[in-house]
Every structure is written in C-alpha cells, then in structure tokens.
C-alpha cells in the first residue's frame, strides 16, 4: 500500500476535499557504491575546511551567499527557518486553464492525489469529472518540504494528477541561451514533402510499454555476467552525422521504410497498417528480433527462421520479445524470468486445433 508524502485539502471555491499526495513515478536507475579499487572498502565523503583541511561538524556549518571577491552574506539555519513559508495543509485552486496552453517545459514532477477519509470520494470524483469534461486544469500553489511550489491539478483516467511546475522566471529563453538556432529557416516544395512523408511513415499510436530502457537492461546483463565470471564486450556502431546532403538523407530514410512510406504523403497520410517499422529503434520494441511490420509482405512459413536460442539473446532483445508478446510485469523481470515467461507465452495452447 502506497504511503502519502503529504496530506491536506484540495480546495476549489467553497469545496474542500481531504486528499493525500503520492509519488507517481519510480526511479529504476541502477545505483552503484563507490569502492577503493582492489578492495570492497566504501568511499566516504567528509566536509572539510578548504584552508585548514580539518573536518567541520554539521552544527558549525552556515550558509553564505557569494557577493564576489571572497565576500559572503552569512545566513544561518534559524534565520532561514524564520522566513520559511511554514507547513500548509491546503492546495487552493485559484484559476482553471486549458491544458494545451501550458508548455510541457513548465512541468517538473508528477504526483497522484487520492481522496482521504470518509465522504471525500464524492467531491473528489465530481471535480475530476468536471475538469475532464471541460478540458481544464486547476492552477494552485502548495507548500511541500518547506518550499512553495506552483502546481497544476489535472484529471487522469481514474485519478487526479498533480504536476509541480517551474515558475516563469525559472524557464530559460532558447533565443537568448542558444546561439546556434537557425534564423528565419523556412522550407517548401519537395524537401518539406519528403520530410513530412518520413514523419507520417513513423507515426504510430502511443503505447508506452513499447519503449524500454535498453541501457539499463545492458547494465543488468553486464552485472549478471560479471557475477558469473564472464567477460562482456558490447560493440555498436555510433551514428554518423548526415546533415551535409539533407535531401539525400531524407529520401534514403523514406526508401528504407518501404512502399508504404513512399506513397504515404501523396495520398494524404498513412493508415495504421502502412506505418510500421521493424526492429528496436531508440528503445522502442517493434517486434521480436526485428519482425516485419504490418502491411508488408511476410516470408513464406518454410523460409522463416526457427525460434532463436533465448539464452543467447541480450536482456534488451528479450524485453523487446516480451513486449511483442504483451507479457505483464516484464520491465521488472530478471533475464532468467524473462526467458521463462517468453517460453510459457510462446507455447501453443492445449486443445487448440488448426482448421484448414
């Protein structure tokens, strides 16, 4: 059962809904401890005075705001505590806006809001349905971990979702920060048509489970093999820049996608059966081992290769095959578990008979 990291009230108008705040995401990064080479001794860090080299106790550390030239404005913890916003138990929605008006660059972190206590579910469900049917999201501020946050409350399928946001002065202007942005670049004619055709040929319905963290899978495989005493070598050709001849690169890309891509833009777009690609590209699993996409000719059964040796596949390849088979919980499986699940899912059902 998830535990709330904050509890209080979601307020809109004169309605106050008791809610709890829960994390919506989980960090799946593989973390390492730093060790002294050749030993299993952990590396530890100490806070030391840069001049004397002596370790400084926590109670003797204060904050200093640099003014330049070695000068600081010193502020201690008690002074910061006195001006802190203090604990707040209310998320008060002050405005409703269209979600499409908010640039995603403003979103910082996602949380779930759930009703808390008896009788809260009705008002909670009413607000979620009202925002869903009007296409609006609520804008509010809240105090979380002694800091004030701008937040957006939006309706999900079954839950209210709270997004912490960056304030406007925290967003960098790309025009001011990036000197290499193209100025007044505009395209027309064949170059633009071919580029649009390529985009359309790669367009598919959004399926988040189709995308896997292949780097994490490779790190896990590396750890497993080293634990077993095996040497591991990964070889992969790095992509080369091909922006010298943009048109040639675009046409080659479209040709690689096959007939569906070559005729897509001219006929006003591509259908679901003519826009697939095969292989794993950028972490997306599109068929086990690079299977053929929908709408393309498949090889006769006699010419198709037999099932691969699953033990010889990398974990990333196994994840791609598990995605094709729609195996639940695959992202948390170890390599042996993936092999077992794929074998089970690939077996023909008992009692199934082929009807000719």
Phi, psi and omega in degrees: 000128181292147178251137181287146177261354178200145175222146181177219184231139171262118188245130171219122187064231179260010181261130177238119183251120176295127183221161171240149181254131184229145177293139183259347183233160179230129179286116180258013180296139176278122184256142179244151168268144176275134182235155171288122185307133179086358179225179172250025182278126179291146174272130180240151179249144177236151176267116184236154174288125186294340181269310184273338183078002182274148178290141182247130179290152183303320183291348179259011181256129176239171179262140178229128178268120185288131176259348183101153179067023179083006180262145181223148166265117185270129179229126181265173185296324181294321179294320177294322180296324182294329183259001179297151183295342180081169182288133177234141182250017185227134166253099186262112179288120182262333183215156169242135181225166174285133180302323181295344179280346183265117176293130180303343178298339180283340185282135184252301183211150187253137177226163172255142170252129180232146180296148183227123177095163184293133176086356182280339188294329184291311179295324178298311181295325179296314180296317180298316181291320181297317179291323180296318183282336179264350181070028183251157172235148181269137178252132183209176169237153178210158177258120179225124182053049175064018178231148177272133182235139166278133184226155172239130177253119183231156181277134170256188181297316183232003190211156169274135183248133178249126178249120169287147189230158171278142172288160186303323183282359177265353181266124179284146177274119181299326180296329181272331187267331188247113185278342187265007179295138179294141180259126175053040179278126180216141183235154176206167177080209191296320180304312182293319181297317180294319179297317179295323178297320179295317178300314181296323181291337179262003182280128180221163173297145181287116177231097186301331180290347179285348184250125184239150176279087185291332178294316179298322178297322180290323177295317178298320178295320178300315180297315181299317182290321179293326176297327179273001177084019181261149174275143183234130176229127176249128177239127180209128181288130179282142178295143179256149178294136179228032184275002180294311178246087186298316183296317180297321180294320179295313182295322178295323179295316179296318179298323180294331181285344176098183185302326182298324180284321184295331181255000189294307187292326183292336182259014174086025176122176181241147177273176182295331183275356184237015185240010184279157172229163183248166179091185178247118187233119178063031178090359181269129179269111182241062180102140184291127175063022178081047180291167183286147182276162180296144178089000178248160180290133178261151179292147176304153184304323183293335183266350183287140179291153179287175181297136182287163175286109185298327180297333182277346181281150174285166180296326178298319178293322178295321178297322178296317179294321179295325178294320179296323181276358178057049180278120182291147177072015186295329185294341181257004183276148170281171181300313177301322179293321177298315180300314181298318181292320179294318179298319180293319182287339183270347181290141176293145179293140177293140177085353179283132180238141179280128180253120181263000000 
